[in-house]
Amino acid sequence: MTRPLKEYALAAEIIGAIAVVISLIYVGVSVNQNTNAVMVSNHQALVALDQATTDWFKDPDFAATHIVAMDDVTKLSAVQQAQFTSYLADKFNAWEFAFLTHESGMMEDNIWQGWDGHYRTLLQQSGGRWFWGEGREGFSPAFITYLDSILPAAE
C-alpha cells in the first residue's frame, strides 16, 4: 500500500512543478502586456499634452504673438510675454514628460526620437532659448542636464 502512495506523491510533485512553470509563464506574459499597455498610455498622454498646446493657435492674436516671440521676445507686451511664457511652459513640460518617460524605459527609442526632434525645434529659435534661460530651474535636474547638453547644437 505504501508503493501507490509514493507514486501518488511523486505524481503530485510533478503536477505541482508543472503548475508553477505555467504560473510563471502566465505572470511573465501578463507583465509584458502590462508594460506594453503602460507604454501606449504614456504615448497617449503625451499626445494629449502636446495637443493642448496647439489649442493656443485657435486664437489668431496668440498666433501672431507666437510668430513675433519666436524671433524676438522683447517686442512683446507684458501680457503677450506672459501668454508666450505659459505656452512654452506647456511645451517644455510635455517635452520633459517625454524625456522622463523615455529615460525610465517606458517609451521606445523610435517614439522618443520623433518627439525629441519635434521639441528640439523650440531651441532653434530665440524665443525657445529665451524661455529656457528664464524657466529652466522649474524642471527636473535630469531634464535640465539633457537640454543644456543639446542647446549648443540647437543654436
N, C-alpha and C positions, 0 to 999 in steps of 0.2 A: 504493500500500500504506500510505502514511502517513495517508491520509484515514480509513480504517476504524480505524486505531489511535487517532486523535484522537477519533473517535466513541465508541470503547470507553472511553477515558479520561474523556470527558465523562459518559457513562452511569454509570461507576463513581463519579464525584464526586457525581452526583445521588443515586444509591443510597446512598452513604455519608452524605450530608446527611440523607436521609430516615431512615436508621437512627439517626443522632444525635438527631433530633427524637423518634422513637419511644422511644429510650432515656431521654430527658429526661422525657417524659410518664410512662413507667413509674416512674422514680425519684420524680417528684412524687406519683404515686398511692401508691407504697409508703411514702413519708414520711408522707403524710396518714393512711394506715391505721395506721402505727406510732404516730403521735401519738394517734389515737383509742384504740388498744389500751392505751397508757400511761395515758390519762385514765380508762379503765374500770378498769384495775388499781389506780390510785390511789384511786378511789372504793371499790373492794372492800377495799382495805387500811384505809381509814378506817372502813368499816362493821365490819370485824373489830376494830379498836381500840376503837370505841365499844361493840361487843357485849361485849367483855371487861369493860367497866365495869359492865354490867348484871348480870354474874355475881356481883358483890358482894351483890346483893339476894337471892340464894338463901339467904343466912344471915339469919334473922329478927333476930338480935341486931344485925347491922350495919344492917339496915333501920331498926330503932329508933334506933340511934346516928345515922344519917343524918338522920332527922326532927328530932332534938334539935339536932344540929350545924348544920344549915342555918339554924336560928334563933339559937342561942347556943352557940358552940364552948366557952365557958368552963364549961359544965355537964358536959363530958366528962371521963372519967378520962384518965390519961396514955396508956393502951393504946388507948382509943377514939379519942383525938385522933390517935394515930399511924396507926390504921386509916383514919380520915377523911382525913388528910393524904395517905396513899398513894392512896386512891380519887380524890381531887381532882387529884393529880399525874397520874394516868392520864387523867382527863377533860381537863385542860388540855393535856396532851401531844397528845391526839387533836385538840383544837381548834387547837393550833399547827401540827400536820401539815396540817390542812385549810387553814389560813391560808397557810402557805408554799407549798402545792401550788397554791392559787388565785393567789397572787402571782407564781408562776413561769409562769402561763398554762396549767397542766396540770389545771385544774378550771374548768368552765364557770361563769359567773356565777350561773345559776339553781340549780345544785347548791350552790355556796358559800353563797348566801343562805339556803338551808334549813338547812345545817349551822351556819352562824353564828347564826341565830336560835335553834336548839336549844341551843347552848352559851351564848349570852348569858343564858339563864335562870339560869345559875350565879351571875352577878354581881348578880342581882336579889335575892339572899338574903344575909344577913350572913355565913353560913358560906363562901360563894364569895368574897365580898370579903375576908374574913379570910385565906383561903388565898392570894389574890393578893397581899395585903400582905406575907405571910410568905414566899412562894415565888417571887415574880416574877423574881428575879435568876437563876433556873435556866432561863430561857427566852431565845430569841433576841432581840437588840435590836429587830428589826422587829416582832416579836410584842408585846414589852413596849410599844413606842410605840403600836401599834394598840389594845391593851387599855386602856392609860392614856387614850387618846383617847375610848373609848366608856364608860369607867367612870362618869363623871358622869351620863350618860343612863340607865344601868342602875340607878342608886341610887334 
